Amino acid sequence: MGALIPVRDDLGLFEGYHSPQVDVAIRLNTNESPYPPPAAWVEALAAGVGEIPFHRYPERAATDLRAGLAGLHGVRPGQVFAANGSNEVLQTLLLAYGGPGRRAAMFEPTYALHSHIAKITGTAVVAGERELDFTIDLDGARRLLADHRPEITFLCSPNNPTGRSESREVIEAVLDAAPGLVVVDEAYGQFARWSALELVADDVPLVVVRTYSKTWSMAAARLGYLVGPAPVVAALEQVALPYHLDAMKQLAGSLALRFKPEMEARVAIVNEERGRIAATLAGLPVETWPSDANFLLFRPLAKDADAVWKELLDRSVLVRNCASWPRLAGCLRVTVGTPEENTAFLDALTEILT
Ligand SMILES: *Cc1c(COP(=O)(O)O)cnc(C)c1O
């Protein structure tokens, strides 16, 4: 009999990814939509599930879903790859294009899962530093990419957890300088004014990753996808497990696309509320940064961030505590909720800080 052996040496080096799920009245910590999906979608899904031949494997190519997404974005179905959440899309990209002996570049601070999944797949992480206002310094980026020649370069636009989206100029400059594949994570793309989707073409080494988790109010469904060159999609299909997308999920994702106006209405409410939160934060003793997403990063100036986080929790308001994250000392991140939730957060924060 063998022994209970330790995990791979390189996995022992870092901690897993956690976001505490505390039982509170107002949860503004994981950037989900505060609104459930439309009731008509739930009804259509329930009816459709009754028709699924559950004794058979699901349709492997997810034809309907990919055709629907291709129609949504004006591309071909062969330019769409879907998986169990956009995190699995990122993992599949790293399995196909990263791995031992290869490098993935990113500009910190950014979405923690980019470096986390890179490490799990044995891909070396090359981290560039953002400016103090969290923008990307293009000269520094060009140097980094020239020095390390990464196979994959990650951008996140709008960037989680800092909020701002990248301009077309920045994305084009990085595309120009990157020696390999550029991955633009647009988990919050619908909240922003511009999308890198318009740059996607079969001869451009760019993929844009999107998710149903945020704007489509479907975090529980675990569905994400990318739009990119057909040869990249073909490579990802080779790496993905057979039948990785179950029949219910394919149906849920296809049906959701019938409710685009409802999705856009929810996005519009959130964007308006984001403006209201930003305006109130501007009058409080905090440092804040502009956001094109459904969350805002802020740093209490006169009071310790851990203490503010705890006092918010005492008032049953949960925000994300980024205070101990590298390059984000003293920062908290709040997700835009319903107007009532946002008012409760702002009232609580005002009381704590003044
Ligand atoms: C929330 C988020 C995702 C979503 O991941 P899913 O696996 O699709 O739920 C991806 N990227 C970023 C930057 C995010 O903030």
The ligand as a Tripos MOL2 file, in Angstrom:
@<TRIPOS>MOLECULE
LIG
   15    15     1     0     0
SMALL
NO_CHARGES

@<TRIPOS>ATOM
      1 C1        -16.2380   37.4660  -11.1460 C.3       1 LIG1
      2 C2        -15.1250   37.3820  -12.1260 C.ar      1 LIG1
      3 C3        -15.0710   36.3290  -13.0150 C.ar      1 LIG1
      4 C4        -16.1840   35.3450  -13.0090 C.3       1 LIG1
      5 O1        -15.8360   34.0570  -12.8740 O.3       1 LIG1
      6 P1        -16.9540   32.9500  -13.1400 P.3       1 LIG1
      7 O2        -16.1330   31.7260  -13.0290 O.co2     1 LIG1
      8 O3        -17.4740   33.1780  -14.5220 O.co2     1 LIG1
      9 O4        -18.0150   33.1070  -12.1020 O.co2     1 LIG1
     10 C5        -14.0580   36.2900  -13.9430 C.ar      1 LIG1
     11 N1        -13.1390   37.2750  -14.0120 N.ar      1 LIG1
     12 C6        -13.1850   38.3210  -13.1820 C.ar      1 LIG1
     13 C7        -12.2090   39.4180  -13.3190 C.3       1 LIG1
     14 C8        -14.1630   38.3920  -12.2040 C.ar      1 LIG1
     15 O5        -14.1800   39.4170  -11.3480 O.3       1 LIG1
@<TRIPOS>BOND
     1     1     2 1
     2     2     3 ar
     3     2    14 ar
     4     3     4 1
     5     3    10 ar
     6     4     5 1
     7     5     6 1
     8     6     7 2
     9     6     8 1
    10     6     9 1
    11    10    11 ar
    12    11    12 ar
    13    12    13 1
    14    12    14 ar
    15    14    15 1
@<TRIPOS>SUBSTRUCTURE
     1 LIG1         1 GROUP 0 **** ****
